[in-house]
């Protein structure tokens, strides 16, 4: 068994697609129209056959209260692994991304959290070498 898909709820799929591809650098995998919405997935350019992130419409009645509460409490919806949080932070700030938590050393990891402009906080994390 392996993880194939993970979802992030977004308030506008097309805006999210632009942010996740043009700003973050993910690659479009699927964009299949389904009426008002689409089945949109993106993948890491480093692992194009790996796990897919679904840019899921946030229209279920439970979603907006849930994501609003997460953002209000500063809780990221998901976390992306990076090799160097400081470098990724600098790259994204230069592209206009707003961070709500700058790079922070938490002992075994360094993390930073940004606003994805689509209703979520997203964490980036760098595992520090142990030993």
C-alpha positions in Angstrom: 0.0 0.0 0.0 1.2 3.5 -0.8 -0.2 7.0 -0.6 -1.3 8.1 -4.1 -3.3 11.3 -3.6 -3.6 14.0 -1.0 -6.0 17.0 -1.3 -5.8 20.6 -0.4 -9.2 22.5 -0.4 -9.0 25.7 -2.5 -11.4 28.5 -3.0 -10.7 28.9 -6.7 -9.2 26.0 -8.7 -7.8 28.1 -11.5 -6.1 30.6 -9.2 -4.8 27.6 -7.2 -3.5 26.0 -10.3 -1.6 29.1 -11.3 -0.2 29.5 -7.8 0.9 25.9 -7.3 2.5 25.7 -10.8 3.8 29.2 -11.6 4.7 30.2 -8.1 5.6 27.0 -6.2 6.9 25.2 -9.3 4.7 22.0 -9.2 3.8 20.4 -12.6 0.3 19.9 -13.8 -0.6 16.2 -14.0 -4.4 16.2 -14.6 -6.9 18.9 -15.5 -10.1 17.1 -16.4 -13.3 19.2 -16.6 -16.2 18.0 -14.4 -19.0 20.5 -14.9 -18.3 23.7 -12.9 -15.1 22.2 -11.5 -12.3 20.0 -12.6 -10.1 17.1 -11.4 -6.9 19.0 -11.1 -3.7 17.4 -9.7 -0.2 18.6 -9.5 3.1 16.8 -8.9 6.6 17.7 -7.9 8.9 18.2 -10.8 11.4 16.1 -8.8 8.9 13.1 -8.7 6.5 13.5 -11.6 5.3 9.9 -11.2 5.0 10.3 -7.4 2.2 11.4 -5.1 -0.3 13.8 -6.6 -1.8 16.8 -4.9 -5.5 17.3 -5.7 -6.6 21.0 -5.9 -10.0 20.2 -4.4 -13.0 22.7 -4.6 -13.9 23.9 -1.1 -17.7 23.9 -1.7 -18.7 21.2 0.8 -20.4 23.0 3.7 -17.9 21.6 6.2 -14.8 22.8 4.4 -14.8 26.6 4.8 -15.4 26.5 8.6 -12.7 23.9 8.9 -10.1 25.7 6.7 -11.0 29.1 8.3 -10.4 27.7 11.8 -7.1 26.2 10.7 -5.9 29.5 9.3 -7.2 31.4 12.3 -5.2 29.1 14.6 -2.1 29.2 12.3 -2.3 25.5 11.5 -1.0 24.5 8.0 -3.2 22.3 5.8 -0.3 20.3 4.6 3.5 20.3 4.6 6.0 20.0 1.7 9.5 18.7 2.1 12.3 21.0 0.9 16.1 20.6 1.0 16.8 24.1 2.2 14.0 26.1 4.0 16.0 29.3 4.0 16.7 29.2 0.2 13.0 28.2 -0.6 11.8 31.0 1.7 14.0 33.5 -0.2 12.8 32.2 -3.6 9.1 32.4 -2.7 9.4 35.8 -1.0 11.0 37.1 -4.2 7.8 35.8 -6.0 5.6 37.7 -3.7 4.5 34.8 -1.4 3.4 36.0 2.1 4.9 34.0 5.0 3.1 33.9 8.3 6.0 32.1 10.0 9.6 32.7 8.8 12.1 29.9 8.8 12.1 28.5 12.4 14.5 25.9 13.8 12.5 23.4 15.8 15.3 21.1 16.7 15.0 18.2 14.3 13.4 20.3 11.5 13.4 23.8 10.1 10.0 25.0 9.0 8.3 28.0 7.5 4.6 28.6 6.8 3.0 30.6 4.0 -0.4 31.6 2.7 -1.3 29.9 -0.6 -3.7 32.7 -1.5 -6.5 30.0 -1.9 -7.6 29.6 1.7 -4.7 27.6 3.3 -1.6 27.9 5.2 1.1 25.6 3.9 4.3 24.5 5.7 7.6 23.8 4.1 10.0 21.6 6.2 13.6 20.7 6.0 14.7 17.7 8.1 18.0 18.3 9.8 20.7 15.6 9.8 20.6 13.6 13.0 23.6 12.2 14.7 
